[in-house]
Each structure stands twice: as structure tokens, then as C-alpha cells.
Amino acid sequence: MNSSYQIQIYDRRRDQRYQFTADSDRYILESAEAQGIQLPFSCRNGACTTCAVRVSSGHLHQPEAMGLSPHLQRQGYALLCVSYPESNLVAETQDEDEVYELQFGQYFGKGRVRQGLPLDED
């Protein structure tokens, strides 16, 4: 069953607040764009962190967020390009470099990666 939810996003880079409706069967980024809201994005397939947000209230489902470790997802981080809302949601965009550092900083440049990416080491 399809449901609609109220989404509030604060875009830190632009110092802009957006409010829009998103359906539970459509990615949040797509819903925003359909309503004329331009949020940060790059790859559109859950592999980078350009569209990363930190959720302060509400729930979403992001089964395709391969660019975000399970650890960061549990801390409330999400990728809007592959996230479906499951409730009303309040979130804030994140700086891509900050998310990258949170996720990979402990590994890269420190000789701790043996093979591949450390995303599934949780």
C-alpha cells in the first residue's frame, strides 16, 4: 500500500529549508525533484555520498545504499537518491567530505585496507 509523508530537509550548503511530500514507493530525491526542489546528488545509485543526510526524526528504508556503511546507517545517515520514506521525516544534508571521512578515514591512508572496500566489516 502506497502512503505519502511530509519531508523536511535542511540544505546546509545553501542554508535553505525545504518541505515536500514523498510517496513510500518513490525515492525521496525523485519526489523532491518532481516538486521543483533541487537537493545535492551525483551518482543517483547509492554509491557516493553527495546526497547524504542525517535524519533527526522519522524513518526511511534504503536497501540500495551501498555507498553507506551499516554502521553509519544505524547512526541516522541516509542517501536520498535510494531512500524510501516510511514516516514523516526531518533531515539535514551532510558535507560529502565529512561523510567520507566518517566512513573511510579510519582505513585509507593508514594501511588498514587489505582488499576491497571496508563497508561490510561491520
N, C-alpha and C positions, 0 to 999 in steps of 0.2 A: 504494500500500500504506500502510495506516494504522499508525503507530508511536506509542508512549507514551513520554513523557520526564518526568524529575524536574525540577521547577521550584522554585527557592528565590528568594523575594523578600523584601527588607528594606524595610519601610514606614517611612521616616524620620520622617514626621509623627507616627505612633503609636508609634514605637520598638518595632516588632513584627516578628518574623521568621516567615515562612510557608513551608511546604514542601507541595507538592501534585503530583499527576500531571496532565499535559496531553497530549491526543492531537494528532497532527500535522495533523488535519483540522478542528480546532476552535480558535477564538480562545483565547488564554491567559486573558484576563479571564473568558470564559464558563466555562472549566474551573475556575478558582478559585472562582467563584460557585457552581457546581454542587457544590462540596465545602465550602460554607459560609464561604468566605473573602471578606471584604469589602475590596477594594482600591479606591483612588480612581479615579473615572471621571466623565464628564459626558455627552459627546455620543454615544458608542458608535459613531461612524462615521469615526474617524480625522481629524477636522477640528480638534480642540482639543488641548491638551497636558496635560489633567488626569491622564490615566493614563500619562504619560511615565515611562519607566525608563531607567537606563543599565546596559547589560549588561556585566558584568565577565568572564563566561566563558560560552561556548556560542554557538549560532547560532539565528536566527529569520528568518522571511520575513514582510515587511509591505508587500505590494503596494498596499494601500489607504491607506497613511499619508500622506494629502495634507496634513495639518497639520504635517508634519515635513520639513524640507528634506533633500535628498540628502546635503548636507554633514554635518548632524547625525547622520543615519543612519549614515554612514561612521565617525563618532566613537563609535558604540555606543549612540546613543539610539534608543528604540523606543516605540511606542504599543501598550500591551497589548490595547486593545479591537479592534485589527485585525492582531494578530501571531499567526502560527502557529509553534510550536516546531519546530526542525529537529534539536535535540540537547538533552541536559540543559542547564539554563540557570541562571545565577546573576545576579540583577539587583537594583538598588536604585531605589526610587521617587525622583522628582525633584520639586522645587518647581515648580509650573506657571509662576510668575512668572520663575524663573531660566531655564527653557527658552525662554520667550517672549523674554526679553532676549537670550539667546544667538542666537536665530533672527532677531529683528526689530530689536533695539536699535540696530544699525548703520544702519538705514534710517529708521525712524519718528522724527519729531521733529527730523530733521536735514536734511529737504528732499531726500532721495535717492530717494524713490519717485516715479517718473514716472507710472505707470499700473499698476493691479492689485497683486498681491502679489509679493514678491521671491523666492518659493520656488523658481522654476525658473531662477534666474540662475546657478546652479552650472554 
